[in-house]
Amino acid sequence: MKKLLILAVVATIALGAFEPGQSWIEGKTWFRMNMERYDGETEAMGFEVARGYFTFGHQFTPTISGKFNVDIYSSDKSSDANGAGLKIKAAYLEYSGILPDAKLQAGVIKNYFGTIYDWSYLTIEKAPEDLNGITTSADAGVALAGYIPSGFGEYQLGVYNGGGYKKYNGNIDVNPAFVANVRFIPISGVTLGGSMHFSQYEIATDTLGGTENKNDMKIAGVLRGAYGPAELWGEYLMRKQDETQSSCIMVMPVVTFANRFQILGRYDIWDPNADVDDDGYNLMVVGANYFLSKNTPSTQIQVNWERATPELADAEPTDNFSVQLRWEFKSNPF
């Protein structure tokens, strides 16, 4: 409660300090009911506030802006003793005058890798790289993001801590992560992309404090196609951490009706170690989204049935049924 009070005071002071017409606020709340079943038995069921974003942004000059976003959540996954948590999801300054159609961001920013940076949660489940711990959706660092001329796509180049937005100080490695991402639009309705995330990590070589650096290479290939009301997402992920190679394939078709109702399916194949048999799982998701209202404010109902089937012989699948109510708003500039 003290944290929220301090945040409210700081926000109030900030709102009074800036010139009118230069600021905006945004809020997102995702209220969710989950039911998890295993081997024909219900293992867990309950409600949670899975996400509660509050964002404040300010345009300092025509080329300089800032954004601060906190995530307030309450669920059994929280490490807080009170069952709730608060973390910074974004906090950066953005400068758009360095190159034509480009911007430089510094702070806690998006992780421009694979589908994770533009994942809009068509399924309630996370993007494959986030779900399987390949990378996080945000990190502390610096990135240059821009558009390819003539509308042919976009690119991003970044340097990050590499540990994600939840890790700081002693929880991060001494080696930075280098990220490159590009998306091409060869023809209307088709997007092809690729990402690279390279870093190193230290391992102990002896009991006297000796260490050795090992490589951690992550690669993503992305395909998105749209034709009329139908859309197809595809992604291939590969991570090579020293001698261990993992991979994931995702396919997700989506059909939208009357710009309000969506039905979708998703299928993931996850293999955490190519040298070990039967250590992965297949994930199947069937879902529907309905917009009670669009634009801003936006209200949406999502229903998902999810089955994770282990590759291990005789292992039982885990089923998860989720219903989520999302409401989101963004104010006019003030």
N, C-alpha and C positions, 0 to 999 in steps of 0.2 A: 504494500500500500504506500509506503514511504517513497518508493521508486516512482510510482505513478503520480504522486503528489508533486515531487520534484520536477517530473517531466511536464506536468500541466503548468507549473509556475514558469519554467523556462520557455514553454511554447507561448504563454501569454505575454511575457516580456518581449519575445522575438516578434510576435505579431504587432506589438505597439511600436517597435523600433524601426520597421521598414516602411518605405513609402507606399501609399495606397496604389492599388492596381498592379503590384509586382509580385504578389504571393498567391499561393494556392494550397489547399489541404485535400487529402484523399484518405478514404477509409475503406477497409475490406474486412468482413467478418464471415468466416466459414463455420457454420454450426453443423455438426455431424453425428449421426448414429451409426455405430458399427456392431455387427454381429459376426463373430468368428466361430466356425465349426470345424471339428477335426474328428474323423472316424465316426461320423454320425452323431456326435455330441456337441452341444454348444459350450465352447470354452470361455467365451467372454462376450459381453454385450453391454452397451451403454452409450451415453451422450458425451460429447466433448466440444470445446471451442478449439478447433484444430488450427485456425489462423485468425489473428486479429491485428491486421496491419493498420498503422497510423502513419501517414506521410505528410511532411511539410516541405514545400519547395519555394524557392525565391529566385527571381530573375534580377540579378544585381545590375547588369548592363545588357545591351543587345547581344553580347557574345559570352557573358559569364553568368552561370546559374548554379544553384546548389540544391541538394536533395537530402533529406534525412528521414529514414524509415525505420520504425521499430515494430517488432513482431511480439504481440502479447498473446499467449496461448494458455490453455488449461486442458491437460489430459494426463492419463496415467503414464505417458512417456516422459513427462517432465521430471527432471532430477530435483526440482525444488520441493522442499518438505511440505509446502502448502498445496502441491499439485498444480502449480502455475509457474510460468516462466516469462522472462522478458529478454529479448536479444536485439541487437542492431542488425538489420538486414541490408540497409544501404545508408551510406553517409559519405557523400562525395561532392567535389566541386567540378564543374564541367566548363571547358573553354572551347568555343567553336570557331575561333579566329585563326587557328594555326595553319590549316590547309583548307582549300575549297571542299565543301560538302563533307567535312570531317570535324570531329570533336575529340578533345583530350579530357579524360576522366581520371581523377585521383581521389582515392579513399577506399571505402568498402563498396565495390562495384560488382556488376554482373560478371560471371565467369563465362567468357565467350567460347564455349566448347559444345559441339554437338547440338542437340535439341534443347539442352537444359536452359539456355539463356532466353529463349523465346517460347518456352513451354507454357501453354495457357491452361493446362489442366482440363483438357477435354475429358480425360478420365480423372477420377478422384486420385488415382495412384500417381506417384511421382514419375518423372522422366527416367528412362532406364539407367543413365549414368548416375543419377542421384539415388535411385532405389538400391542399386547394387554397390554403392560406395566407390564408384570410379572417380567422381569429382563432385564438388558442391556447386550450388547455384550462384553463390557469391563468394568473394574473397577480398582481402585488402591488397591493393596494388594500384598500378597505373596502366591505362589502356588508351590506344588511339583507335577510334572507330569511325569509319567513313563509308560513303557510297561510291560504287563504281559508276563512271560517267555513262550517260544515255540510258539509265535505268537497268543496267545489266547485272546489278547485284550489290553486295556490300562486303566489307572486310573489317577485321579487327586484329590488332596486335597488342599484347599485354604482357606485363611482368607482375607476378603475384607472390604472396607469401607461400602459397601452395598448400596450406593446411585448411583452408576454408574459413568462413566468417565466424565460426564458433571457437577457433583456436587463436590464442595470442600468447606473446611472451614465451614462457617455458614450454608451451605446448606445440610450438612450431619448429621446423627444421631450420638449419642455418643456410640451406640452399634455396634460392628462389625458383619459381616455376615460370617458364616461358610459354606463352600461348599464342597461337595464330589460327584464325578462322576466316573462311571465305565462303560466300554464297553467290552462285551464278544463276541468272535467269536467261537461259538460251532462247526460249520461246515463252510466250504468254501462258501462264498457268503451270509452268514447270520450274522447279528450283532444285539445283544440285549444289551440294556443299561438302566441305571437308574441314576438319579441325585437327590441330596437333597441340598436345600439352606435354612439355618435357620438364622434368626436374630430377634431382638426385636426393638420395637419403643416406644417412650414415648408419653403419653397423659396427658393432664392436669386434675387433680382431684379436684382442687378448684381454687379460684381467688387469693390465697396467694402464688402461685408458686409450689404447690404440684404436683408431677407427679407419674405416674404408668407405668410400663413396660408391653407391650402386645406382644405376640408371633406372628411371621410372618413365616410360614412354606410353602415352595414351593417344590413340588415333580414332577419329569418328568420321563416318561417311553418312551423308544425309540426302534423302530424296523426298520431295514433296510435289504432288501433282494435284491439280484441281480442274474439274470439268463440270460445268453446270452446278448442281447441288452436291456432287460427289467430290470427295477429297481423299487422298491416300498419303499417309506418312510412312516412311521407311528409314531405318537407321541401322548401321553396323558399327559396333564398338570393339576396339581391341586395346588391351593393356598388357604391356610387357614390363614386369617388375623384376629386375635381375633376370633369372632364368625361368620365372613363372609367367605363363601367358594365359590371360583370360579373355573372353569374348562374349558379346551379346548381339542378338539380332532382334529387331522389333518391326512389326508390320501393324499398321493401324488404319483401317478404312473408316470414313465418316460420311454420313449422308445428312444433309440439312433440308428440312421441309418448312416452307413459308417463313424462312428466316427466324424461326423461333424454336423449332423442335429438331433435335438431333438424335440419331441412333448411331452406334459405333461398336466396333470390335477391336480388340488388341490382342496380339500374340507375341510373347517374348520367349526367346531361348537363351538361357544364361549358363555359361560354363566357366566357373571360377578358376579352373586349372586344366589346361589341355592335356597334361600328362597323367591326370587322375580320372578314372572312370566313375560314372554315377555320382558325381559330387555337385551337379547343377540342378536346375529345375526349369520347367516350362510354366509360363504364366499366361492364363487366358482371362480376358476381361470382356464382358458384354455390358453395355450401358446405354443410358438415355439421358439427355439434357433438355430441359424446357425452360425458356426464358419467360418469366412472368412480366418482366419489363426489360427493355434493352437500353443501350447508350448509358446515360448517367442520370439518375441512379439506376443501377442494374440489379435485378433480382433473378435468381436462377435456382432451379431444383435439379439435382443430379442423383441418379440411381445407378449403382454399379453392383454387379455380381462378379466376383473374382475367384479364380481357382489356381492355386500354385501346386503343381504336381512334381515331386522330386523324381530325379532320374534313378535314384536308388531302388533296386528291386524290392517289391513288397511294401514300399513306403506309401502311406496313405496321403492323399491330397488334403490341403487346407483350403476351406472355402471362407470367403469374407463377403458379407452383404452390407452395403453402405448406402445411406441416404444423406445427402448433404444439401443444406440451404445456404446459398451464397448471396450476400448483398454488398454492393460496392457503390461508392459515390466519389465524385471529384467536384470540388467547388469551382465556380467561376473566379477569375483573377480578382483580387481585392487589394 
